[in-house]
């Protein structure tokens, strides 16, 4: 069965076909605006995108996975000087990026190919805006640059809206500068706008932060929110990508604007498949930082552990809304422990004298094959994690029945069942079975110290660019490095369980 996905762009189920050579999939995930600690709503997108990548790789694809960090935003600038967050917009962003990376590792997410940041891609953003100006899809006004939505005939297709029915986008100050109310900013003149500052009560309004600015052909300013994702996706993937993943709340205006500016600049389709995750709700409302009804990822990892959290997310299909509650978390715990216990019992039985090749349990072996077929069928049906999880739980039940009712065990049946749980529950769902957490931490520390020794050798040899690159690589993995004179110390983010 071929993989099919629900494409928001067509609002239809479509058979998935990659555009890249050698079965390569180009996947972009709309990442986090790092103005606060990540919460469980953010993590829901991460986990589902992670499982999508794992399943694509299981099916033989080579996935190039890009997930951005928005480190230039008025919400970030609003927190400059607050507590110990730092004295600049980028300092605040680095603080929250470090925490987010630690949360991602704690959730057992596979590392993306690259995590680009807006502040590192301003030249690419400027170049993309220049292409839009040259082609007549954008115009300059008082040092800012706006996209002309009326110049792009397909505008509104993703969100099923008519451009003439749209209300004004952006800050109030922009309205007098725009030709059409729905036009949106590609480049904003100066620092953070007064209206954006006024939205954030934490700011000292007598001394509001200006935010980072960069030189451009139109004067000093900052990138608009939407242009960043197009520039980073095309820089690290291609002008046409296979899959674009993000929360359903980003369909409009963010993803609609991404399509318009990207396709207007290149003349090519920007993304072939748009997959949108449903919202995480609590007490009937969307979980969000602005509403203050969120549960941070770090706190949730401390209370529930990564396996229970992943089991919770995988109980609901990615495109549906999900409700966070104590009852739902308890059910997730029971599901994972049922799988974990069945795997543990089967592994112990395999090592015992009762496991014999001569015993053959037809029911167990049939359930194993049914589980494998059912899991694959569910995952190829728009990444149907709920049915896939149900298939694994059926196998757990068959294992327990076999172990409870036989004096001697089916060695080959047990081995195939264990391999199935580890392959699908472990490799695809990212759950851990029988892993030595302490041993992994010790190994991680040994590897960090090895990289630091190599970095020190590069510094002594005068290869400072290489040494800086190694430090950045460590920081992207959640390892904070501090240079004190000739010595370097580090802080390894703990993996919580």
Secondary structure, DSSP 8 states (H G I E B T S, - for coil): ---EEEETTTTEEEE----SGGGEEEEEEEEEE-SS--BHHHHHHHHHHHHHHHHHHHTT-EEEEEEEEE---HHHHTTTTSTTS-SSHHHHHHHHHHHHHHHHHHTT----SB--BGGG-HHHHHHHHHHHHHTTSEEEETTEEEE-GGG-TTTTTTTT--GGG----S-GGGGGG-SSTT-EEEEEESSS-HHHHHT-TTS-GGG------B--TT-SEEE-HHHHHHHHHHHHT-SSEEEEEEEGGGIIIIIHHHHHHHHHHHSS-SEEEEEEE--EEETTEE--TTTT---BHHHHHHHH-HHHHHHHHTTS-TTS-EE--HHHHHHHHHHHHHHHHHHHHHHHHHTSTTEETT---HHHHHHHHHHHHHHHHHHHBTS-HHHHHHHHHHHHHHHHHHHHH-SSEEHHHHHHHHHHIIIIIIIIT---SS--HHHHHHHHHHHHHHHHHHHHHHHHTT-HHHHHHHHHHHHHTTEEEEEETTEEEEEE-----
